[in-house]
């Protein structure tokens, strides 16, 4: 017997097993994505299905993406204050890209997305000082992220918030539509069972909400008047300023926004919309907030108008609540601002 004969080694099946495991994993991911896309879309469709009015942020972004490319001379942006500070009937080609609680970080990515489609001559940036203290951007991001179409913008947007406290939940909702619209599961089943499959048609030209109306191109207007209870008893500004701290991230993105405008040859006018006097009386250390914004705008060579420091009288009747202008206030502010905007456009 030949003792030198070598036995054949058993074939190595580990790579085959790993390959099959990998294929199963990829197959699972593909089926999960398809499932999430289909079910998530159904749940999204039935989200607020019975609500007579549409999501105001969706209306704004839909109007924006339907706009003719490079058709606006002026873009406005900021928080909800900016929504009501500027009139939809301005005699200029403009769009208002403001959103609820829009922090400088959220505003930066909204503007970055917008500049893929529009090249305005002027950006009017409404700088609401309270939002410079926000540490967690996720609440404000909910009003912009979902409506932005650019994948690259969305990825950068997500990456910028990785260290925010509520980011894990925000990320899960961003990646899984079924989870995001989970609260619509039972309403969807109920509506489908009752044969309700078609929403009532609505127009974005004029959509009424409880206290205001949405018009096209991101503009809002209110015909309500603030009551004494909102100005004094329930005014949310009663304790504002006692724990205010200027956040470095918001400071960074405010400057980054101004730099983005410089890179795109866009002029910038920074504005702070007025608050009613009873509200301002509650605000502590306002001079400090004004000086900080003034310092930044001066470094960039941009003009800054703080209507809380102007002699222009904004009466209580110019507001619909403790901090938002109504149609009278909007008209008063725009009468003051329009000559300045036109001066920029004529340069």
Order of alpha helices (4+ residues) and beta strands (2+ residues): alpha-alpha-beta-alpha-beta-alpha-beta-alpha-alpha-alpha-alpha-alpha-beta-beta-beta-alpha-beta-alpha-alpha-beta-alpha
